[in-house]
Amino acid sequence: MYPPRHPPWARSNSVAGQSNSPSGNQFHSLLFSKPRFSAVPLRHSLAPKTTMNMNPPQRTLSGSSQSPRSPSSSSQPFLSVSVTDPVKLGNGVQAYISYRVITKTNFPEYQGPEKIVIRRYSDFVWLRDRLFEKYKGIFIPPLPEKSAVEKFRFSAEFIEMRRQALDVFVNRIASHHELQQSEDLRLFLQAEEETMERLRSHETGIFKKKPADLMQIFKDVQSKVSDVVLGKEKPVEESDPEYEKMKHYIFELENHLAEAQKHAYRLVKRHRELGQSLSDFGKAVKLLGASEGNALGKAFSELGMKSEILSAKLQKEAHQLLMNFEEPLKDYVRAVQSIKATIAERANAFRRQCELAETMKLKEINLDKLMLIRSDKVAEAEHEYKELKAESEQATKTFEMIVKLMNEEMGRFQEQKTLDMGIAFHEFAKGQARLANGIADAWRSLLPKLEACSTS
């Protein structure tokens, strides 16, 4: 699904997992084994604005600092993108965050070696929706969720997580051998803000429909479901065993990833709560030490200071756990949901193919009858039949192309998932070991002084 790239992680809300938590073996098997199926800077023009200094050096999952992306060799084709400089524009419900998107490339179809544009979240949504509409069978990289709660939407941590996630999203597209050729991607990376605004306003997809139109769509779907339940209509579905295995694997993977992400969230919360408790305890013990004299007061003061130091360690580790463990899991939950959307497109293509084939049979029977009675409607019927046949053949080609692309995408997805999850779990284990050693060393250094007080 994604090219080998180790992004700074970012993250739809988790889907409800199964009621029973998966065992370690089940989760490891789903995450790491392959299923058995084939496979010039711009100024922000709007005001008022509040600039948020949230563009630290980019980091890999291992936490090491990186310089901004640059091509390794100018002789090789390259396309790299950086999403930087989040800025808050507007106030109240109209407020939003804009980003500076920097593109560096030697692709001849681009305007030059470097281009800087300003984009907002809805521009990224536009790009995602356009690619999903045009590239059937390809797993379009997921976008981070959009927070509806203002206190979270404009928090420093959320904004940085969103920036990193958008950076990952657009670079996954830029690195994909098919998607990087997209005209929509070139527009996104090069068009001026006014052009992007016009493009967004001209969208006619499902997300731009009026509420009444959406209600009608939902009623149509509900009606079809009722027909199936009542036996009036049988669902047309593929019976390919390999396809069924793939669907089963994807749905199971989503459940287990969501369950793991839920527990990762609890780990982050626990670290933060423990860190806050240690901070409060440290303050209380330092006040207690100030009221005592001699060795006891000094020991209490040192105990309080150690507690506050460990509080800071826990808060730092909680942030690392969030960015390097919970967020990768959330990212892959969304990635699996993107795959499910492609599966739905495949199912639609299959049904369309079957419906046209069935209609062709009826048209052929009708044409034979008209020819037998030498009706004057034969020519018209022949014309309709030829048009339907061409449409049917195109539907078959579309379905076959989706199947082919999905098999290729699944192979890439498996390889990248194994790599990314391995890095995430490695970072988790390293962080926990680092934290445990730091806590043990801190308490161990304090023991002789406390022991001396207790024996005197």
C-alpha positions in Angstrom: 0.0 0.0 0.0 2.7 2.4 1.0 6.3 2.8 -0.1 9.1 2.2 2.4 9.1 5.4 4.3 9.5 5.8 8.1 7.2 8.8 8.9 6.8 10.8 12.0 3.5 9.2 13.1 0.1 10.7 13.1 -3.6 9.3 13.0 -10.6 8.0 12.3 -11.4 7.4 15.8 -10.9 3.8 16.6 -13.5 1.4 15.5 -15.0 -0.6 18.3 -13.1 -3.8 18.7 -14.4 -7.3 19.5 -15.7 -7.8 23.0 -12.9 -10.2 23.9 -9.3 -8.9 23.7 -7.2 -10.9 21.3 -4.4 -13.0 22.7 -0.8 -12.1 22.1 -0.5 -14.9 19.5 -3.6 -13.8 17.6 -2.5 -10.1 17.5 1.0 -10.9 16.5 -0.2 -13.2 13.7 -2.6 -10.6 12.3 0.0 -7.8 12.4 3.1 -9.5 11.2 2.1 -12.5 9.0 0.7 -12.3 5.5 -2.8 -13.7 4.9 -3.0 -16.6 2.6 -4.2 -14.9 -0.6 -2.6 -13.8 -3.8 -1.3 -11.1 -3.7 9.4 31.5 -2.5 7.8 31.6 1.0 4.2 32.9 1.0 2.6 35.1 3.5 -0.6 34.2 5.2 -3.0 36.8 3.9 -5.9 36.4 6.3 -6.2 38.1 9.7 -6.2 37.8 12.7 -3.8 35.0 13.1 -1.8 33.4 15.8 1.4 31.8 14.8 2.2 28.6 16.6 5.8 27.6 16.8 5.3 23.9 16.1 7.8 23.0 13.5 10.6 21.1 15.3 13.1 19.0 13.4 11.4 16.1 11.9 12.0 12.8 13.6 12.0 9.2 12.5 10.4 6.6 14.7 13.7 6.1 16.4 13.5 9.7 17.6 16.6 10.9 15.9 16.6 14.4 14.4 16.5 14.8 10.7 17.3 17.6 8.4 14.5 18.7 6.0 14.0 16.3 3.2 16.4 16.6 0.3 16.9 14.2 -2.7 19.9 11.9 -2.4 20.8 12.3 -6.0 19.8 15.0 -8.4 20.1 12.6 -11.4 17.3 10.4 -10.1 13.6 11.4 -10.4 12.3 12.6 -7.1 9.3 14.2 -5.6 9.3 15.1 -1.9 6.9 17.2 0.1 7.1 18.9 3.5 4.1 20.1 5.5 5.3 22.8 7.9 4.4 25.9 9.8 0.9 25.4 11.1 -0.8 28.8 11.6 -4.2 29.5 13.2 -6.4 31.9 11.1 -9.8 33.4 12.0 -11.7 33.2 15.3 -14.5 31.1 16.7 -16.2 28.5 14.6 -14.6 30.0 11.5 -11.1 29.4 12.8 -8.9 26.9 11.1 -5.2 25.9 10.7 -3.3 26.5 7.5 0.0 24.8 6.6 3.0 25.7 4.4 3.4 22.9 1.8 6.9 22.8 0.3 7.5 20.7 -2.8 10.9 19.8 -4.2 11.1 17.8 -7.5 12.9 17.4 -10.8 9.8 16.0 -12.5 9.5 17.9 -15.9 5.8 18.4 -15.6 6.2 20.5 -12.5 6.7 24.3 -12.6 10.2 24.2 -11.1 12.5 22.6 -8.6 10.7 24.1 -5.6 7.2 25.4 -4.9 5.7 26.7 -1.7 1.9 26.9 -1.3 -0.5 27.4 1.6 -3.1 24.7 2.3 -5.7 23.9 4.8 -7.2 20.6 6.0 -10.1 20.8 3.5 -7.6 20.9 0.7 -6.1 17.6 1.8 -9.6 16.2 1.9 -10.2 17.4 -1.6 -7.1 15.6 -2.8 -8.0 12.4 -1.0 -11.5 12.4 -2.4 -10.4 13.1 -6.0 -7.8 10.3 -5.9 -10.4 7.8 -4.4 -12.8 8.7 -7.2 -10.2 8.3 -10.0 -8.0 5.5 -8.9 -10.2 2.5 -8.3 -8.4 -0.5 -6.8 -5.6 1.6 -5.2 -5.5 2.0 -1.5 -5.6 5.8 -1.0 -3.6 6.8 2.1 -5.8 7.8 5.0 -6.2 11.3 6.5 -6.0 12.1 10.2 -9.4 12.6 11.9 -10.9 16.1 12.2 -11.5 17.1 15.8 -14.8 18.8 16.4 -13.9 20.0 19.9 -12.2 23.3 19.8 -10.1 22.9 22.9 -8.5 19.8 21.3 -8.6 21.2 17.8 -6.2 24.0 18.7 -4.1 22.4 21.3 -0.4 22.4 20.6 -0.1 18.6 20.7 -3.1 18.0 18.4 -1.9 20.6 15.9 1.6 19.0 15.7 0.1 15.5 15.4 -2.1 16.7 12.6 0.8 18.4 10.8 2.9 15.2 11.0 -0.1 13.1 9.8 -0.7 15.4 6.8 3.0 15.2 6.0 2.8 11.5 6.0 -0.4 11.4 3.9 0.9 13.6 1.1 4.3 11.9 0.9 2.7 8.5 0.7 0.9 9.8 -2.4 4.0 11.4 -3.8 5.9 8.2 -3.4 3.3 5.9 -5.0 4.2 5.0 -8.6 0.7 5.5 -9.8 -0.6 8.3 -7.6 2.4 10.5 -8.1 1.4 11.0 -11.8 -2.0 12.4 -10.7 -2.9 15.8 -12.2 -4.9 16.5 -9.0 -1.7 16.0 -7.0 0.1 18.5 -9.2 -2.7 21.0 -8.7 -2.6 20.5 -4.9 1.1 21.0 -4.8 1.3 24.0 -7.2 -2.0 25.9 -7.5 -2.5 29.2 -5.8 -4.9 29.4 -2.8 -7.7 31.1 -4.9 -7.5 28.2 -7.4 -7.8 25.6 -4.7 -10.8 27.4 -3.2 -12.5 27.3 -6.6 -11.7 23.6 -7.0 -13.2 22.8 -3.6 -16.3 24.7 -4.3 -17.0 22.8 -7.5 -16.9 19.4 -6.0 -20.1 17.4 -6.6 -19.2 14.3 -4.6 -21.4 12.7 -1.8 -19.8 15.0 0.8 -21.0 18.1 -1.0 -24.6 17.0 -1.5 -27.4 18.7 0.3 -28.9 17.0 3.4 -32.1 16.2 1.4 -30.0 14.4 -1.3 -28.1 12.5 1.4 -31.4 11.4 3.0 -32.6 10.0 -0.3 -29.3 8.1 -0.8 -29.7 6.5 2.7 -33.4 5.7 1.9 -32.4 3.9 -1.3 -29.8 1.9 0.5 -32.3 1.0 3.3 -34.8 -0.1 0.7 -32.3 -2.4 -1.0 -31.4 -3.9 2.4 -35.0 -4.5 3.1 -35.5 -6.2 -0.2 -32.6 -8.5 0.5 -34.0 -9.4 4.0 -37.5 -10.0 2.6 -36.1 -12.2 -0.1 -37.2 -9.9 -2.9 -33.6 -9.5 -4.1 -30.5 -11.6 -3.6 -27.2 -9.8 -3.1 -24.7 -10.2 -6.0 -21.4 -11.0 -4.5 -18.1 -12.6 -5.6 -17.7 -16.2 -4.6 -13.9 -16.3 -5.0 -12.3 -18.0 -2.0 -9.2 -15.9 -2.1 -11.3 -12.7 -2.1 -13.2 -14.0 0.9 -10.0 -14.7 2.7 -8.8 -11.2 2.0 -12.0 -9.7 3.3 -11.9 -11.8 6.5 -8.3 -10.9 7.1 -9.0 -7.1 6.7 -12.0 -7.1 9.0 -10.2 -9.1 11.6 -7.1 -6.9 11.4 -9.3 -3.8 11.9 -10.8 -5.2 15.0 -7.5 -6.2 16.6 -5.7 -3.0 15.6 -8.6 -1.0 17.1 -8.4 -3.1 20.3 -4.6 -2.6 20.6 -4.9 1.2 20.0 -7.5 1.4 22.7 -5.1 -0.1 25.2 -2.3 2.0 23.9 -4.4 5.0 24.7 -4.9 3.8 28.2 -1.2 3.3 28.6 -0.6 6.9 27.6 -3.3 8.1 30.0 -1.8 6.0 32.8 1.7 7.5 32.3 0.3 11.0 32.3 -1.8 10.4 35.4 1.1 8.8 37.3 3.3 11.7 36.3 0.8 14.2 37.6 0.4 12.3 40.8 4.2 12.2 41.3 4.4 15.9 40.7 1.7 16.6 43.3 3.3 14.2 45.7 6.7 15.9 45.2 5.3 19.4 46.0 3.7 18.1 49.2 6.8 16.3 50.4 9.0 19.4 49.7 6.6 21.5 51.8 6.8 18.8 54.5 10.6 18.9 54.4 10.6 22.7 54.8 8.8 22.3 58.1 11.3 19.8 59.4 14.9 20.4 60.3 18.2 18.6 60.1 18.7 15.4 58.1 14.9 14.5 57.9 14.0 17.8 56.3 16.8 17.5 53.8 15.8 13.9 53.0 12.2 14.9 52.5 13.2 17.8 50.2 15.3 15.4 48.1 12.4 13.0 47.9 10.2 15.7 46.7 12.7 16.8 44.0 13.2 13.2 42.8 9.4 12.8 42.5 9.2 16.0 40.4 12.0 14.8 38.2 10.4 11.4 37.7 7.1 13.2 36.9 8.8 15.0 34.1 10.2 11.7 32.8 6.8 10.1 32.9 5.2 13.0 31.0 8.0 12.9 28.4 7.6 9.1 28.0 3.8 9.5 27.7 4.3 11.9 24.8 6.8 9.5 23.1 4.4 6.6 23.7 1.6 8.6 22.1 3.7 9.6 19.0 5.6 6.4 18.4 3.1 3.7 19.5 -0.5 4.9 19.8 -0.5 7.0 16.7 1.0 4.4 14.4 -1.8 2.0 15.5 -4.4 4.7 14.9 -2.9 5.3 11.5 -3.2 1.7 10.6 -6.8 1.5 11.8 -7.5 4.3 9.3 -5.4 2.5 6.6 -7.5 -0.6 7.0 -10.7 1.5 6.7 -9.3 2.9 3.4 -8.8 -0.7 2.2 -12.4 -1.5 3.2 -13.6 1.5 1.1 -11.7 -0.1 -1.9 -13.3 -3.4 -1.2 -16.7 -1.7 -1.4 -15.7 -0.2 -4.7 -14.7 -3.6 -6.0 -18.1 -5.1 -4.9 -19.9 -2.3 -6.7 -17.9 -2.9 -9.9 -18.7 -6.7 -9.7 -22.4 -6.0 -9.2 -22.4 -3.6 -12.1 -20.7 -6.1 -14.3 -23.3 -8.8 -13.4 -26.2 -6.4 -13.9 -25.0 -5.5 -17.4 -24.4 -9.1 -18.3 -28.0 -10.0 -17.3 -29.5 -7.0 -19.1 -27.5 -8.1 -22.2 -29.1 -11.5 -22.2 -32.6 -9.9 -22.0 -31.7 -7.5 -24.9 -30.4 -10.4 -27.0 -33.6 -12.4 -26.5 -35.7 -9.4 -27.4 -33.5 -8.8 -30.5 -34.0 -12.4 -31.6 -37.8 -12.1 -31.3 -37.8 -8.8 -33.3 -35.7 -10.4 -36.0 -38.1 -13.5 -36.2 -41.1 -11.3 -36.8 -39.1 -8.9 -39.0 -40.1 -5.9 -36.9 -39.2 -2.5 -38.1 -37.6 -2.0 -34.6 -34.7 -4.3 -35.3 -32.3 -1.6 -36.3 -33.0 0.3 -33.1 -32.7 -2.8 -31.0 -29.4 -3.8 -32.6 -28.0 -0.3 -31.9 -29.1 -0.6 -28.2 -27.6 -4.0 -27.9 -24.2 -2.9 -29.3 -24.1 0.1 -26.9 -24.9 -2.2 -24.0 -22.3 -4.7 -25.1 -19.6 -2.0 -25.2 -20.7 -0.8 -21.8 -20.6 -4.4 -20.4 -17.2 -5.0 -21.8 -15.9 -1.8 -20.2 -17.4 -2.8 -16.9 -15.7 -6.1 -17.1 -12.3 -4.4 -17.8 -12.9 -2.0 -14.9 -13.6 -4.9 -12.5 -10.6 -6.9 -13.7 -8.3 -3.9 -13.3 -9.6 -3.3 -9.7 -8.8 -6.9 -8.9 -5.3 -6.7 -10.3 -4.5 -3.4 -8.6 -5.9 -4.7 -5.2 -3.7 -7.7 -5.3 -0.6 -5.6 -6.0 -1.6 -3.1 -3.3 -2.2 -5.8 -0.7 1.4 -7.1 -1.2 2.8 -3.6 -0.6 0.5 -3.0 2.3 1.7 -6.3 4.0 5.4 -5.5 3.6 5.0 -1.9 4.9 2.7 -2.9 7.8 5.3 -5.5 9.0 8.0 -2.9 8.9 6.0 -0.1 10.5 4.5 -2.2 13.2 7.9 -3.7 14.0 9.4 -0.2 14.5 6.4 0.8 16.6 6.6 -2.2 19.0 10.4 -1.8 19.1 10.0 1.9 20.1 7.4 0.9 22.7 9.7 -1.7 24.3 12.7 0.7 24.3 10.7 3.4 25.9 9.4 1.2 28.6 12.9 -0.1 29.4 14.3 3.4 29.4 11.6 4.6 31.8 11.9 1.7 34.1 15.7 2.1 34.4 15.4 5.8 34.9 12.8 5.3 37.7 14.9 2.5 39.4 18.1 4.6 39.2 16.4 7.6 40.7 14.9 5.8 43.7 18.0 3.7 44.2 20.2 6.8 44.6 17.8 8.1 47.3 17.7 4.9 49.4 20.9 5.4 51.5 19.7 8.9 52.7 16.2 7.6 53.6 17.7 4.6 55.2 20.0 6.7 57.3 17.0 8.8 58.6 15.0 5.6 59.4 17.9 4.1 61.5 19.0 7.2 63.4 
